[in-house]
């Protein structure tokens, strides 16, 4: 499945924003990825610009519920942005 990462607020924009990720991965996988690539201890991630899934939620389940054009769009920021 395809995950699209979109910067929000003052968050740095990633050089590559689209990734293929196994459906079995958990939402925590995305946060760990963002922390490593942004070199930050704290990163916030949202679905539909407001919803924060549980860390143990499977990406495949989130994709089934929230995908647009068969892509799961995840907004990320370095400070709380919504919700």
Backbone torsions as a table, in degrees:
resi	resn	phi	psi	omega
1	UNK	NA	157.8	-176.8
2	UNK	-104.1	131.4	175.2
3	UNK	-114.1	132.8	177.0
4	UNK	-112.8	125.0	179.8
5	UNK	-103.6	124.7	-178.4
6	UNK	-119.7	127.0	177.8
7	UNK	-70.7	143.4	178.4
8	UNK	-130.9	143.7	178.5
9	UNK	64.7	-131.5	-176.4
10	UNK	-92.1	10.6	-178.4
11	UNK	-67.0	138.0	176.6
12	UNK	-64.2	145.0	178.2
13	UNK	-84.1	131.5	177.5
14	UNK	-73.5	146.9	176.9
15	UNK	-62.3	-38.1	176.8
16	UNK	-118.3	127.8	-176.3
17	UNK	-111.4	-13.0	179.1
18	UNK	-109.5	135.6	-178.1
19	UNK	-140.4	147.2	169.6
20	UNK	-92.5	127.9	-176.9
21	UNK	-132.4	137.8	176.4
22	UNK	-62.5	141.3	-179.1
23	UNK	-63.4	-23.1	-177.7
24	UNK	-77.7	-13.5	-179.9
25	UNK	-66.0	153.7	179.0
26	UNK	-95.1	161.8	179.7
27	UNK	-59.5	-31.7	177.4
28	UNK	-58.1	-30.7	177.5
29	UNK	-58.3	-42.4	179.8
30	UNK	-65.7	-44.8	179.7
31	UNK	-63.2	-41.6	177.0
32	UNK	-62.3	-42.6	177.7
33	UNK	-59.2	-47.8	-179.7
34	UNK	-63.6	-42.5	178.7
35	UNK	-59.7	-42.4	-180.0
36	UNK	-66.5	-47.0	-174.8
37	UNK	-75.6	-29.5	178.8
38	UNK	-91.4	-8.5	-178.8
39	UNK	54.5	50.3	180.0
40	UNK	-130.3	146.5	175.6
41	UNK	-79.6	-29.5	-175.0
42	UNK	-121.6	122.4	177.8
43	UNK	-137.2	139.8	178.8
44	UNK	-113.0	137.9	-178.7
45	UNK	-132.8	142.3	-174.4
46	UNK	-137.1	149.3	169.4
47	UNK	-107.8	140.2	-179.6
48	UNK	52.0	37.1	174.7
49	UNK	56.2	22.6	177.6
50	UNK	-159.8	-30.5	-172.2
51	UNK	-89.3	129.0	176.1
52	UNK	-109.7	108.7	-179.8
53	UNK	-70.8	160.9	172.8
54	UNK	-65.7	151.1	-179.3
55	UNK	-64.3	-28.5	-178.4
56	UNK	-90.9	4.1	179.2
57	UNK	-68.5	134.1	179.2
58	UNK	-75.4	138.5	-179.5
59	UNK	-63.3	-32.8	178.3
60	UNK	-62.2	-40.3	178.1
61	UNK	-68.0	-40.4	178.0
62	UNK	-65.9	-38.6	177.8
63	UNK	-61.3	-43.0	-179.5
64	UNK	-62.4	-33.0	-177.2
65	UNK	-90.4	-34.4	-168.2
66	UNK	-122.0	3.1	-176.6
67	UNK	-67.4	144.6	174.1
68	UNK	-125.3	127.5	-176.4
69	UNK	54.0	37.7	178.6
70	UNK	63.2	24.7	177.1
71	UNK	-128.1	139.5	175.4
72	UNK	-94.0	110.9	-178.5
73	UNK	-92.1	123.7	178.7
74	UNK	-120.0	118.5	175.1
75	UNK	-85.9	140.7	178.8
76	UNK	-132.9	152.2	178.1
77	UNK	-149.7	166.4	179.1
78	UNK	-96.6	-9.8	174.7
79	UNK	-132.0	158.0	178.9
80	UNK	-56.5	129.7	-175.3
81	UNK	-109.9	-42.2	-178.2
82	UNK	-137.8	168.9	170.5
83	UNK	71.7	NA	NA
